[in-house]
Amino acid sequence: MTLLDAPSFDARRARMTRTLSISGVVVLAVAFFGTILYLLERPWQFWHWPSDHKVNQFMAAVEGGDLNKAYGLWNHDVNWQQHPQQYQPYGINEFTKDWGPSSDYGTIKSHTIFISHRVGNGVVIGLYVNGNSKPLFLRVDSKSKTIGFSPVELYSGP
């Protein structure tokens, strides 16, 4: 076979290649737009990620029994022990009562974030602690990055 000997044109193969190419582009376009619509319908899954992550870190410290680290995350101050008088309205003793083994939840072993939503200048995060059916709502302030109990409870459905 020489360079000038070309194989004969196969119309069936060309049609198959064109059909598969167009189908691939359509599937990718539908997947792309489907993902965009999914994210627009459920924006809280990604827009509040920093606040969700902070609460997850806080709860991981509580679950691990490291209440000093958890208190530092609560106040957004890892060096809180150098100036504890600054946090007297809600000191470490009150914090230990609320989050330690003698809390309403007992020893906290697990948590699940089920909703988060921006309210005012912060993000309210709803979570279930130890599989309890009554949710706990925490609030992460957007400016100071402190965590606190939320006065607002989010509606999570029927």
N, C-alpha and C positions, 0 to 999 in steps of 0.2 A: 504494500500500500504506500502510495506517495503522498506528499503534502497536498496535491491538487485533487486527490480522491476524497471527496467529502461524503459522509454518510447521508442517506436519503432523509428527507424531512419527514418526521413522524408527527402527524397532526394530533393523534390521540395523546401522545406524551406531552406535547406543547399545551394542549387544553388542560390536562391533568396538573401540570406545573402551574399554569395560570390560576386554576381553581384553588389549589392548595395555598398559593401565595395570597390571594385575596381573602381566603378564609382565615389565614393566620393573622392578617392585618385587622380584620373585623373582630376576631377573638381578643386580640391585644387592646383594641380600642374599647370594647365593651368592658373588659377587665379594668382598664384605667378609669373610665368614667364611673363604673360601679364602685371602685375604691373611693373616688372623690365624693360620690353621693353618700357612701357609708360614713366617711369622716365628717361630712357636713351634718348628718343626722345625729351623730354621737361625738360632738367636738370635745366634750369633757375628758375623753379618754386620752387626749394628747395635749390640750391647751393648759391643763392644770398639772402637768407632769411634775414640775419642780416642787409644788406643794404636796402632791401625793408622795413623792420621793422623800420629802422631809418627814412626813408623818410615818411613812414606812420605816425610816431610820429610827425615829423616836420609839415606835412600837417594838422594833427589834431590840433596842436597848432595854426597854421595860421587860420584854419577854425573856431576855438574857439575864435579868436581875441586876443590871448595871444602872441603878437609879441615879447615881451621880452624873453619868454621861447623859441619861435621859433628861435630867433637870437642866443640863447645859444646852441640850437641843431645844427644850421647851422655851428657854429664855434667849436662845440664839447667842450664847456666850459660853465658850468652852472653858474659859478661865473664871467662872462664876465663884469658885472657892476662894479666890483672892479678894473678893469684895462681896460677901454674902449679904451684908446690910443693904445693898442696893435692891435686893429682891425680897424685902421683909413683908410686903403685903401678902405674898404667897411664897413663904419660905420652904426650905427643904423638908421640914417636919410635916407641913400640911401636904406637900407634894407626895411624900412617902405614904401618908394616910390614904391619899386618893389613888395612888398607883402601885403601892406595895401589896404584900400578901393579905393585909387586913382591909383591902379596898372592897367595894361593892361587888367586884368581879372575882374576888379571891386572887390567887396567883394567876397572872395573865400568861397564857401559853400560846394563843393564836389571835390573829385579827384578819379581817377581810374588808378592804375598802369597796363599797358598793356604789357610791355616788360622790361627786365633787362638783361644786358650782361656785362661780364668782358672785359674791354678795358684798356690795359696798367696796371697801378698799382691801378686801381679803378673799380667801377661798374657804368655803365651808366644806368639810369633808365628813361624810357619813361612813361609819365603819361598825362592823359587828365584832365584838370581843368575846373570845372563847366560845364561839358558835351561838351566843345569846341572840334571841330573836328581837330584843329591844336595842335599837341602834344608839350609838354614841356619836355625837357631832362635835368635831373639833374645828377650830378656825386658825388658819395661817395668815398672819398679817402680811400684806404685800410689801410694805415698806420696811418694817423692822424684822421680818422673818421669824417672829415669835409665834409659838403655838399657844392656844388657849381654848377653853371650853366655849362653844358657840351658843349664843343666845337664840340663834335661828336654827330651826329644824327643817330640813328639806323634805319635800313630799317625794316619796319614792314609789308611789303607785298603790294600787288597791291591796 
